[in-house]
Amino acid sequence: MELQAQIISSDQLNHEDRQAMFELMDRHYEHVMPHVFAEDLEQKQWVLRLVEPDTGRLAGFSTQQLIPINAGGRERLVLFSGDTIIDSSAWGRPELFNASTALVSRLLAAHPNADMYWYLISKGHRTYRFLPVLFRDFFPRRDVPIPPLVQAILDTLGQSRYPGLYEPETGIIRADENAYWLREDLVTIGKGRAHDRHVSFFLDQNPGYLHGDELCCLAPLRMDNFTAVTRRLIQQEQEGSRDARTLVQPGLDLELQERSATV
């Protein structure tokens, strides 16, 4: 399957785009409610999309929001990755990874003096497994203590965005009546991942993922914290030497917007 990655403003989504996103979520998750999905999407600034170029069929997406946060005595920026799904027929393909690095590259260029982080709330081991592909240091992970500043950012985000649901002692957002969870046929752990230390850690930390509990994760967005492959892609993006496989909406605004309320 040939796929094309796109980065667009969420304001550019039409009704058909939003419906296709909801239907893709609904095929992979239980208990996805249209109004909850729509309200979450309304908060996000950008969408990373995977489409089949010949048909325009949506094969995956990830919603994104840039949030200013006061932690450790200064303002920092947090890129929040929200609803993320790839059609099971396209699992293992690199396009979403490439689109993520393209967005990060542009955000680093747009905010060169910011102390920036990536915030991911993970309700599945496949999403958590994305972290070691992108980053050298990310939290939480096995046998590595969470630094105080990272913990402060996680707690501030969790308590402000998910009051009453976020547990500082576990880093878990507990499922409520609006939560959704992966369909039963999609939670199976393949033989290749059965002994993966990152997968094992996620399962140990978030045993309630089967019912919609989410593990809060954070990673610094710095060149020295990217894995070699991520760093190479970002450098190529910044130098303009990378193949234009990720289409970026012309004039895409990467500055903070009103919907990004400070927390």
C-alpha positions in Angstrom: 0.0 0.0 0.0 1.4 3.4 -1.0 0.7 6.1 1.5 1.3 9.9 1.6 1.8 11.8 4.8 0.4 15.3 5.3 0.5 18.0 8.0 -2.5 20.3 7.9 -4.2 22.7 10.2 -7.2 21.2 12.0 -9.2 24.3 10.8 -8.8 23.0 7.2 -10.6 19.7 7.9 -14.1 19.6 6.2 -17.0 17.5 7.4 -16.0 14.5 5.2 -12.4 14.6 6.7 -13.7 14.6 10.2 -16.2 11.8 9.5 -13.4 9.7 8.0 -11.3 10.2 11.1 -14.1 9.2 13.4 -14.9 6.1 11.4 -11.2 5.0 11.4 -11.2 5.4 15.2 -14.5 3.6 15.5 -13.1 0.6 13.5 -10.2 0.2 15.9 -11.6 1.3 19.3 -14.7 0.4 21.4 -17.0 3.1 22.9 -15.9 6.0 20.6 -18.6 8.7 21.0 -18.9 11.3 18.2 -19.3 14.3 20.5 -16.3 13.3 22.6 -14.2 12.8 19.5 -15.3 16.1 18.1 -14.6 18.0 21.3 -11.1 16.6 21.5 -10.4 17.4 17.9 -11.6 21.0 18.3 -8.8 21.6 20.9 -6.1 20.4 18.5 -4.1 22.7 16.1 -2.7 20.2 13.6 -3.4 16.8 12.2 -0.8 14.4 10.7 -2.7 12.3 8.1 -1.8 9.2 6.1 -3.8 8.9 2.9 -3.7 6.7 -0.2 -2.8 9.2 -2.9 -4.8 7.5 -5.6 -8.1 7.2 -3.7 -7.7 9.7 -0.9 -8.7 7.0 1.6 -7.6 7.9 5.1 -5.3 5.2 6.5 -4.1 6.9 9.7 -3.8 10.2 11.7 -2.5 11.8 14.8 -3.9 15.1 16.3 -1.4 17.6 17.7 -1.5 20.6 20.1 1.2 23.0 21.3 0.7 23.9 25.0 2.6 26.6 27.0 3.1 25.4 30.6 4.6 27.0 33.7 6.8 24.5 35.4 10.1 24.8 37.4 9.8 28.5 37.5 9.6 29.2 33.8 7.4 28.7 30.7 8.0 25.7 28.6 6.3 24.3 25.5 4.7 20.9 25.3 3.6 19.2 22.0 0.6 17.1 22.9 -0.1 14.1 20.7 -3.8 13.3 21.0 -5.9 10.7 19.2 -3.6 8.6 17.1 -4.5 5.6 15.0 -3.1 3.7 12.0 -5.3 1.3 10.1 -4.2 -2.2 11.0 -3.4 -2.9 7.3 -0.7 -0.2 7.5 1.0 -1.2 10.7 4.8 -1.1 10.6 5.0 1.6 7.9 7.2 4.6 8.4 5.0 7.4 7.1 3.6 8.6 10.5 7.1 8.5 12.0 8.3 10.7 9.1 5.4 13.1 9.5 6.1 13.4 13.2 9.7 14.3 12.6 8.7 16.8 10.0 6.4 18.6 12.4 9.0 18.5 15.2 11.6 20.0 12.9 9.4 22.9 12.0 8.4 23.5 15.6 12.0 23.6 16.7 12.7 26.1 13.9 9.7 28.2 14.8 10.5 28.2 18.6 14.4 28.1 18.7 14.7 29.3 22.3 11.9 27.3 23.8 12.4 24.4 26.3 10.1 21.9 24.5 8.7 18.5 25.3 6.6 15.8 23.7 3.6 14.6 25.8 2.0 11.3 24.9 -0.9 9.6 26.7 -0.7 6.0 25.7 -3.6 3.5 25.9 -1.7 0.8 23.9 1.7 -0.8 23.8 2.1 0.1 20.1 1.8 3.8 20.9 4.2 3.5 23.8 6.7 1.6 21.6 6.9 4.8 19.4 8.9 6.5 22.2 12.2 4.5 21.9 12.1 4.9 18.2 12.1 8.7 18.4 14.0 9.4 21.7 17.0 8.4 23.7 15.5 9.6 27.0 11.8 9.4 27.6 9.8 8.9 30.8 8.5 6.7 32.4 10.7 3.8 31.4 12.1 0.7 33.1 14.9 1.1 35.7 15.2 4.9 35.1 13.9 7.4 37.7 11.7 10.2 36.4 13.6 13.6 36.9 11.8 16.1 39.2 11.2 18.6 36.3 9.7 15.9 34.1 7.5 14.7 37.0 6.4 18.3 37.6 5.4 18.8 34.0 3.6 15.4 33.9 1.7 16.3 37.1 0.8 19.8 36.0 -0.6 18.5 32.7 -2.4 15.5 34.2 -4.0 17.5 37.0 -5.1 20.4 34.8 -6.3 18.5 31.8 -7.7 15.4 33.6 -8.8 16.5 37.1 -10.1 13.6 39.2 -8.8 11.1 36.7 -5.0 11.6 36.8 -3.0 9.7 39.5 0.4 11.3 40.2 1.6 8.2 42.0 1.1 5.9 39.0 1.1 8.4 36.1 -2.2 6.9 34.9 -5.3 8.7 33.6 -8.1 6.4 34.7 -10.9 5.7 32.3 -14.2 7.4 32.8 -17.6 7.2 31.1 -16.0 9.0 28.0 -13.1 6.6 27.6 -12.5 4.3 24.7 -10.3 1.3 24.3 -8.8 -0.9 21.6 -11.0 -3.6 20.2 -10.3 -7.1 21.5 -8.8 -8.4 18.2 -6.2 -5.5 18.2 -4.7 -5.9 21.6 -2.8 -9.1 20.9 0.9 -8.9 21.4 2.8 -10.5 18.5 5.6 -13.0 18.9 8.2 -10.4 18.0 7.1 -8.1 20.8 6.3 -10.7 23.5 9.7 -10.2 25.2 10.3 -6.6 24.2 11.4 -4.7 27.4 9.4 -1.6 26.4 6.2 -3.5 25.8 6.7 -5.4 29.1 7.2 -2.2 31.0 4.1 -0.6 29.5 2.0 -3.7 30.5 3.4 -3.6 34.0 2.7 0.1 34.4 -0.7 0.2 32.8 -2.5 -3.1 33.3 -5.9 -1.3 32.9 -5.1 -0.3 29.2 -7.6 -2.9 28.1 -10.4 -0.8 29.6 -9.1 2.6 28.5 -6.6 3.6 31.2 -3.8 5.8 29.7 -0.1 6.1 30.7 1.3 9.7 30.7 4.7 10.0 29.0 7.1 12.8 28.3 10.3 13.3 26.3 12.5 16.4 25.8 12.4 17.7 22.3 16.1 18.4 21.9 18.6 17.4 19.1 20.8 15.6 21.6 17.8 13.5 22.8 16.7 12.2 19.4 17.8 8.8 18.2 20.2 8.7 15.3 17.5 8.1 12.7 15.3 10.8 14.1 18.1 13.3 14.3 19.1 12.6 10.7 15.6 13.1 9.4 15.2 16.4 11.3 18.5 17.7 10.0 17.6 16.8 6.5 14.3 18.6 7.0 16.0 21.7 8.3 18.5 21.7 5.4 15.8 21.2 2.8 17.6 18.1 1.5 15.0 15.5 2.6 12.7 13.9 0.0 9.3 15.7 0.0 7.4 12.7 1.1 5.5 14.6 3.8 3.3 17.3 2.3 3.0 20.3 4.5 0.0 22.7 4.1 1.3 26.0 2.6 1.6 28.7 5.2 1.1 26.3 8.1 1.0 28.4 11.3 3.2 26.8 14.0 2.9 29.6 16.5 0.8 29.3 19.6 -2.9 29.8 19.1 -5.7 31.0 21.3 -6.9 27.4 21.9 -3.6 26.6 23.6 -4.4 27.9 27.0 -1.5 28.1 29.4 -1.6 25.5 32.2 
